[in-house]
Amino acid sequence: MMMIMTSNEFRDGLAGVPAAKSRVSHVDGEKGILEYRGIRIEELAEKSSFIETAYLLIWGKLPTQEELEDFETEIRYHRRIKYHIRDMMKCFPGTGHPMDALQTSAAALGLFYSRRALDNPNYIRAAVVRLLAKIPTMVAAFHMIRKGNDPIQPNDDLNYAANFLYMLTERRPDPLAAQIFDVCLTLHAEHTMNASTFSARVTASTLTDPYAVIASAVGTLAGPLHGGANEEVLNMLEEIGSVENVRPYVERCLANKQKIMGFGHRVYKVKDPRATILQDLAEQLFAKMGHDEYYDVAVELENVVEEYIGREKGIYPNVDFYSGLLYRKLGIPADLFTPIFAIARVAGWLAHWKEQLTVNKIYRPTQIYVGDHNLAYIPMAERVVDRDPGTVSA
Ligand code: CMC
């Protein structure tokens, strides 16, 4: 139900405040429905591919066979990254988080393709293709470089999802694994006005270049309350360790008012439909590649959370809950889970970038000032020492 606001009403986290009119996607949080451009996520997961879904999101319609082939060919052609970007990554600390490396690299693309022409469809198309094509290559390249290896060149024989898995290992992935990974990308491609999409739209509204738009969205996605939760889920399952430990863990979290990672959502008050699909995919993958003991811990956690707070507060698994287990079975290291979320979400961010350009008015909200007025300037000698200013080591 849409809440009507008075003009000066303030809501923490802008909860329930519409920030844009959009045709890109729709969520019904009470019924657990997600649609991209009007098509249910379950149908896209079953029948579409990530690239076709990206086309749907960005251009607003399903492509014809010819349009899809052209789009795939362009993306395949642009997968390689310039050696400058590779060399720049070699200067990054290997201990740095891959999301930070990705944010920096995405922004750096703007240095190479800086001719901004937002009213030129060819410029828009080239930016869309380059970003979709190069972001996976940059994620894989940083992963190889931090291990002391040269990046693996993209393999033109492989589709988008399979090529990414290949660039992490230099081995052709199992076809089922690649197909499941492609569905994971489709599931993460878009999700209405979340924090990173809002960030993308705010940045887009200044008419800056699309690489800056994606870089700001990547930085926003990185936080543990947003895309970073999938990595935290795996750490949490490992910390819990066994099915018997689940109940005491949940009790401890609730007693300490600590959030349980991978649960809860601003919009969904039922189980996230993507979590249901991901759980099913995880079971398919485990059936082929071997069971994961932490899956049993996860299922028990879902049951116990539902029993304690689920029904009362509408806290159920979100998209991040089962994705980590699935990626781990694919052999992907935990700190690449959020960059993979970003690889997929680039499609949604670009759709919102394009939409923002068509209706643009720069975002400039207001604030409610709650500070002081008319204070005197205190002379240095009379100032009081701050008890907790923090320290910085040399
Ligand atoms: N574990 C325990 N209690 C929770 C959780 C949780 N994961 N999520 C919400 N609650 C409780 C919360 O304590 C509060 O209780 P009370 O009303 O008694 O104070 C109530 O539910 C409402 O929570 P909220 O934090 O006010 O809700 P929000 O809409 O501001 O936050 C959220 C949504 C996703 C940030 C939050 O549920 C959370 O921090 N979850 C854990 C992190 C996570 O899994 N994030 C991924 C989100 S989905 C994908 C994405 O956006 O990237």
Residues whose N, C-alpha, C, O or C-beta is under 5 A from the ligand:
A	BS01	CMC	P224 L225 H226 G227 A229 Q258 K259 I260 M261 G262 F263 G264 H265 R266 K313 I315 N318 V319 D320
